Amino acid sequence: MNLSAPAIARPVATTLLTLGLLLAGAVAFKLLPVAPLPQVDFPTVTVSASLPGASPETMASTVATPLERALGTIAGVTEMTSSNALGSTRVVLQFDLSRDIDGAAREVQAAINASMGMLPSSLPRNPTYRKVNPADAPIMIIALTSDLLDRGQMYDAASTILAQKFSQVKGIGQVTVGGSSLPAVRVNLNPTVLNKYGIGFDEVRSAIAATNANRPKGTVEEGDRQWQIYANDQAKQAAEYLPLIVAYRNGAAVRLSEVAEVVDSVQDVRNTGISNGKPAVLVLLYRQPGANIIETANRIYEVLPQLQASIPQAIDLKVVMERTTTIRASLRDVERTLLISIGLVILVVFLFLRNWRATLIPFIAVPVSLIGAFAGLFVFGFTINTLTLFAIVLATGIVVDDAIVVLENVERLMREEKMEPFQASLEAMSEVS
C-alpha cells in the first residue's frame, strides 16, 4: 500500500493542503507560549505565617505544628514540608497531579481558618497562602536604587505603586518586593531609666498606642451651628514621638525621649538588598502559567518609562536580571540553523542533479514540514522551549534526508528505468516507504 499515492494523484488538493498546513503552522507559531523549559505545573500551595521576634523553635512548636495538623487533613496531599526561621514559618503542600489547584486552595484556606484557634493570638496577621509552581523562577528582577532616599522610602514606592502596576501587565502572575520593608519608627527602650521611674514596658506600649490612634474627634455645637473637629493624631516621624508623655512621676511628665531612643527605620531591619554594591529594593516578577515569556517581557519594557515617571525622580529603575535573553538567543540560533539547513539542501540538490525544477521540491518541502510542526505543537498543548526547539533542529536533518532520498530516487528511476515522472514518483515513494 502506497500512502503517498493519493497525494501524487491529486496535485491540486495536495497543494491546497500544503498551503493550509503552512498557514496553520505560521498562525500557531504566533500563538504558542514561549518558555525556557516545558510547562509542568505541579498543584502546589505555600502557606506562610510570621511572628516577629520568635525563634525558629518557637515558630515550629506554636505556629508550624498547628498548621500542619490542620493541613494534614486535606485529601490528595502527596507531600508536606515546613521550614521555620526567625519570625517566619513556611509550609509547602504538593498535591496529586490530577488535583484541581483552585479546589485545593479553597481547602487550604478552610484548614487555615480551622487552625486559628490553636495559633498564638499575638500573630500580627492571619497566615496566608498562594498557588505557586516551585520550579518556576522570576522572569525579571528590577532593582530600585537612590542616592537620596533610604530603603524604607524606596520599598514604600515599590510596594504601593510598582507592585500594583506590574500586576496589571498581561502575563504577570505574581509580584514580590524584597530587599527591605515598609518605613517604621523604632523605639529602643532603656531598661535602666524605666526602672528608675518605675515604668513598665506595657505602660509605654499602651501610651504609644493610645496617642497614635486615628479616630474621629467629634463636633462642637453652639445653637444651630456645628463645627466638625479634624486633627491627625498619627505620628509618622521619630521627631513626632519624642515629646510623647508616657507617664507622670512626682507631678512631672516623663516623655518618651527621656526613656528611649527613637529613630526613623523600617519594620524589618534584618531584610536588605544590594545591587552593584548600592542599597537596593528588588522587585521580582513571575509570569502566569502558559504566558508567553518573551511577550510578557516586552510588555514590561513598554511600561517601564511610565512607571519611572510615577515614582520619585530620586529613584532609579534598572533591570538587573531577565530570562528572555537566553530564550531569544535560542530562537535566533534555531532560525539560523534552519536557514542554513534549507540553504544547504538547495545547494546540494542543485549541484548533484543540475535541475532547478528538482531543486524547487525540497526548497518547498522542508520549510512546509518544519513550519507545519508548530501547528502540531499548538494542538497538543506544547510550548516553544529549549527541548521542543532542540527537537525541531534534529527533525530538520530528518526532513532534509528524506527530501534528498526521495528526489534522488525519482531522478534515478526516470534516468535509468526511463519511467514517466508520474510513475517514477509512485514507484519511488513506494520503495522509500
C-alpha positions in Angstrom: 0.0 0.0 0.0 1.4 3.4 -1.0 0.2 6.1 1.3 1.6 8.8 -0.9 -0.4 7.7 -4.0 -3.5 9.9 -3.3 -1.3 13.0 -2.8 0.6 12.3 -6.0 -2.5 11.6 -8.0 -4.3 14.8 -6.8 -1.7 17.6 -7.1 -4.2 20.5 -6.7 -5.6 19.1 -3.4 -2.1 18.4 -2.2 -1.1 22.0 -3.0 -4.1 23.3 -1.1 -3.4 21.0 1.9 0.3 22.2 1.8 -0.8 25.8 1.9 -3.2 25.1 4.7 -0.6 23.4 6.7 1.8 26.3 6.1 -0.8 28.8 7.2 -1.8 26.8 10.3 1.9 26.5 11.3 2.5 30.2 10.9 -0.6 31.2 12.9 0.3 28.6 15.6 3.8 30.0 15.9 2.4 33.4 16.9 0.0 31.8 19.5 2.4 29.3 21.1 3.6 30.3 24.6 7.4 30.6 24.9 9.1 29.2 28.0 12.7 28.2 28.9 11.5 24.6 29.8 8.4 22.5 29.2 5.5 23.7 31.2 4.9 21.3 34.2 2.6 22.9 36.8 2.6 20.8 40.0 -0.5 21.6 42.1 1.4 23.3 44.9 0.2 25.7 47.6 2.5 27.5 50.0 1.2 28.7 53.4 3.2 31.5 55.2 2.9 32.9 58.7 5.0 35.4 60.6 5.5 36.2 64.3 8.2 38.9 64.6 10.9 38.1 67.2 10.0 34.4 67.6 12.8 31.9 67.4 12.7 29.0 64.9 12.0 26.6 67.7 9.0 28.8 68.9 7.7 29.0 65.3 7.9 25.3 64.9 6.0 24.4 68.1 3.4 27.2 68.2 2.8 28.0 64.5 4.0 25.2 62.2 2.6 22.3 64.3 -1.0 23.6 64.4 -0.9 24.4 60.8 0.5 21.0 59.9 -2.3 19.3 61.9 -5.0 21.2 60.1 -3.5 21.0 56.7 -2.7 17.3 57.0 -6.5 16.5 56.9 -6.8 17.7 53.3 -7.3 14.9 50.8 -4.8 14.4 47.9 -1.7 15.8 49.6 1.3 13.8 48.4 4.0 15.8 50.2 4.0 18.4 53.0 7.2 20.2 54.1 7.7 23.0 56.5 10.6 25.3 57.3 11.0 27.7 60.2 13.2 30.7 60.5 13.4 33.7 62.8 9.9 35.1 63.0 8.5 33.1 60.0 7.1 29.7 59.1 6.5 28.3 55.6 4.5 25.1 54.8 4.6 23.8 51.3 1.8 21.4 50.2 2.1 19.4 47.0 -1.0 17.6 45.6 -1.7 14.9 43.1 -1.2 15.9 39.5 -4.9 15.2 38.9 -5.9 17.6 41.7 -7.5 20.9 40.7 -5.3 23.7 42.2 -8.3 26.0 42.8 -10.2 23.4 44.7 -7.1 22.6 46.7 -6.6 26.3 47.5 -10.1 26.5 48.9 -9.5 23.6 51.2 -6.2 25.1 52.3 -8.0 28.3 53.3 -10.6 26.3 55.2 -7.8 24.5 57.1 -6.1 27.8 57.9 -9.4 29.1 59.3 -9.9 26.0 61.4 -6.4 26.3 62.9 -6.8 29.9 64.0 -7.9 28.9 67.5 -4.6 26.9 68.0 -2.3 29.7 66.8 -0.8 32.4 69.0 -3.1 35.4 69.5 -0.1 37.7 69.0 0.2 36.9 65.3 0.2 40.3 63.5 -1.8 38.9 60.6 -3.5 35.6 59.7 -1.5 33.0 57.8 -1.7 33.5 54.0 -1.4 31.1 51.1 -0.5 31.4 47.5 -0.6 29.0 44.5 2.9 28.6 43.1 5.0 26.4 40.9 8.1 25.5 42.9 10.1 25.0 39.7 9.2 28.5 38.3 11.7 31.3 38.7 11.2 35.0 38.2 11.3 36.1 34.6 12.7 39.5 35.5 14.2 41.3 38.6 14.1 45.1 38.8 16.3 47.0 41.2 15.4 50.3 42.8 18.4 52.4 43.9 18.7 56.0 45.1 21.4 58.4 46.3 18.9 60.4 48.3 16.2 58.1 49.7 16.7 55.2 52.1 15.5 51.6 51.6 12.3 52.2 53.5 11.2 55.0 51.2 12.1 53.0 48.1 10.2 50.0 49.4 7.2 52.1 50.1 7.2 53.3 46.5 7.8 49.8 45.1 5.0 48.1 47.2 2.4 50.9 46.8 3.0 51.9 43.1 5.2 49.5 41.2 3.8 46.2 42.5 0.2 47.1 41.6 1.2 48.4 38.1 3.3 45.4 37.3 0.4 43.1 38.5 -1.8 44.7 35.8 0.6 43.7 33.0 -0.8 40.9 30.9 1.2 37.7 31.6 2.3 38.6 35.1 1.1 36.2 37.7 2.9 37.4 40.9 5.0 40.4 42.0 7.2 40.1 45.1 9.0 43.1 46.6 12.1 42.4 48.7 15.3 43.9 50.0 13.7 45.9 52.7 10.3 46.6 54.4 7.9 49.5 55.0 9.1 52.6 56.8 8.6 52.5 60.6 9.7 54.3 63.8 11.7 52.1 66.1 11.6 52.8 69.9 14.6 51.4 71.8 13.7 51.5 75.4 16.3 52.0 78.1 15.5 49.5 80.9 17.7 51.3 83.5 15.9 54.6 83.0 12.5 52.8 83.0 13.4 51.1 86.3 14.4 54.4 87.8 11.0 55.9 87.1 9.1 52.7 87.9 7.6 52.5 84.4 6.8 49.1 82.8 7.2 48.1 79.1 3.4 47.7 78.8 2.8 51.1 80.1 5.0 52.6 77.4 3.4 50.5 74.7 -0.1 51.5 75.8 0.8 55.2 75.8 2.2 54.9 72.3 -0.8 53.0 71.0 -3.3 55.4 72.7 -1.6 58.5 71.5 -1.1 57.3 67.9 -4.8 56.5 67.3 -6.6 58.0 64.3 -10.2 58.3 65.5 -13.0 60.8 64.9 -12.6 63.8 67.2 -16.2 64.8 67.4 -18.0 68.1 67.0 -18.5 71.4 68.7 -22.0 72.9 68.7 -23.4 76.3 69.6 -27.0 76.9 69.0 -27.9 75.9 65.5 -24.2 75.9 64.4 -21.9 72.8 64.4 -18.2 72.5 63.8 -16.5 69.2 62.9 -13.1 68.8 64.5 -10.4 67.5 62.3 -7.0 66.5 63.5 -4.4 63.9 62.7 -3.2 62.0 65.7 -0.9 59.7 63.7 2.8 60.3 64.2 4.9 59.2 61.2 8.3 60.5 62.1 10.6 59.9 65.0 10.6 63.6 65.9 6.8 63.5 66.4 7.2 60.7 69.0 9.9 62.4 71.1 7.6 64.7 73.2 5.1 61.9 73.8 4.2 61.7 77.6 4.3 58.1 78.8 3.7 58.6 82.5 3.7 61.2 85.3 6.1 60.9 88.2 6.2 63.3 91.2 3.9 65.6 89.4 6.1 65.9 86.3 5.6 64.4 82.9 8.0 61.7 81.7 8.4 61.9 78.0 9.4 59.2 75.6 12.6 60.9 74.7 13.8 60.5 78.3 13.4 56.7 78.5 14.0 55.6 74.9 15.9 56.2 71.7 13.5 56.9 68.9 14.8 56.6 65.3 13.4 56.5 61.8 13.8 53.0 60.5 12.0 50.1 58.8 9.8 47.3 60.1 12.3 44.6 59.5 15.9 45.7 59.9 17.3 42.2 59.0 16.0 42.4 55.4 18.3 44.0 53.0 19.1 44.2 49.3 22.2 45.1 47.3 22.6 46.0 43.6 26.0 46.7 42.3 27.2 47.5 45.8 24.4 50.0 46.5 21.5 49.6 48.8 18.5 48.5 46.7 15.0 47.3 46.8 14.3 44.4 44.4 11.0 43.7 42.5 10.6 40.1 41.4 8.2 39.4 38.5 6.7 36.0 37.9 4.7 35.0 34.8 1.4 33.4 34.7 1.3 29.7 33.8 1.2 29.3 30.0 2.0 33.0 29.3 4.5 33.9 26.5 7.6 34.9 28.4 9.0 37.0 25.6 5.8 38.9 25.0 5.4 39.4 28.8 8.9 40.8 29.0 8.3 43.1 26.1 5.1 44.5 27.8 7.2 45.1 31.0 9.8 47.1 29.0 6.9 49.1 27.4 5.5 50.3 30.8 8.9 50.9 32.5 9.2 54.6 31.3 5.7 55.2 32.6 6.5 53.6 36.0 9.7 55.6 36.2 7.7 58.8 35.9 5.2 57.7 38.5 7.7 57.3 41.4 10.1 59.9 42.9 12.8 61.1 40.5 15.5 60.3 43.0 14.8 56.5 42.5 16.4 54.8 39.6 14.8 51.7 38.0 17.1 49.2 36.4 16.6 45.6 35.1 19.3 43.5 36.7 18.1 40.1 35.5 15.7 38.8 32.8 15.4 35.3 31.4 14.4 36.2 27.9 18.0 36.8 26.8 18.8 33.1 26.5 15.5 32.3 25.1 15.8 34.9 22.4 19.3 33.6 21.6 18.0 30.1 21.3 15.3 31.2 18.9 17.9 33.1 16.8 20.2 30.1 16.8 17.3 27.8 15.7 16.2 30.2 13.0 19.8 30.5 11.8 20.2 26.7 11.8 17.0 26.2 9.8 18.1 28.7 7.2 21.5 27.1 6.9 19.9 23.7 6.6 17.5 24.8 3.9 20.3 26.6 2.0 22.5 23.5 2.1 19.6 21.3 0.8 19.1 23.6 -2.1 22.8 23.8 -2.9 23.4 20.1 -2.6 20.4 19.1 -4.7 21.3 21.6 -7.4 25.0 20.6 -7.5 24.2 16.9 -7.8 21.1 17.0 -10.0 21.7 20.2 -12.0 18.0 20.7 -12.3 16.3 23.8 -10.9 12.9 22.2 -11.0 14.1 19.3 -8.9 15.8 21.8 -6.6 12.4 23.5 -6.1 10.9 20.4 -4.5 13.0 20.2 -1.3 13.0 24.0 -1.2 9.2 23.8 -0.6 9.0 20.6 1.3 11.5 21.4 4.1 10.0 24.8 5.2 6.5 23.4 5.0 7.3 20.4 7.1 9.1 22.5 9.8 6.5 25.3 9.9 3.7 22.8 10.0 5.2 21.2 13.1 4.2 24.3 15.1 0.6 23.6 14.3 1.1 20.1 15.9 2.8 21.7 18.9 -0.2 24.0 19.4 -2.8 21.3 19.1 -1.1 19.1 21.6 -0.5 21.9 24.1 3.3 22.2 23.9 5.3 25.3 24.3 8.2 26.7 22.4 11.0 25.9 24.8 14.6 24.6 24.8 13.5 20.9 24.3 11.0 21.5 21.5 13.4 23.7 19.6 16.1 21.1 20.0 13.6 18.5 18.6 12.9 20.7 15.6 16.6 21.2 14.9 17.0 17.4 15.0 14.0 16.9 12.8 15.5 19.3 10.3 18.1 16.7 9.4 15.5 14.0 9.1 13.4 16.1 6.8 16.4 17.1 4.7 17.5 13.5 4.3 14.0 12.3 3.3 13.7 15.1 0.7 17.0 14.3 -0.8 16.5 10.5 -0.8 13.0 10.7 -2.4 14.1 13.2 -5.0 17.2 11.3 -5.9 15.2 8.0 -6.2 12.7 9.7 -8.6 15.6 11.0 -10.7 17.2 7.6 -10.8 14.0 5.9 -12.0 13.5 8.5 -14.6 17.1 8.2 -15.9 17.8 4.5 -15.5 14.4 2.9 -15.8 13.1 5.5 -18.4 9.9 6.0 -16.4 7.5 8.9 -16.7 7.6 11.4 -13.9 4.2 10.3 -12.5 5.0 6.6 -12.5 8.5 7.3 -11.2 7.1 9.3 -8.3 4.7 6.5 -7.3 7.4 3.9 -7.6 10.0 6.0 -5.7 7.6 6.7 -2.8 6.7 3.0 -2.6 10.3 2.0 -2.4 11.3 4.7 0.2 8.2 3.9 2.3 
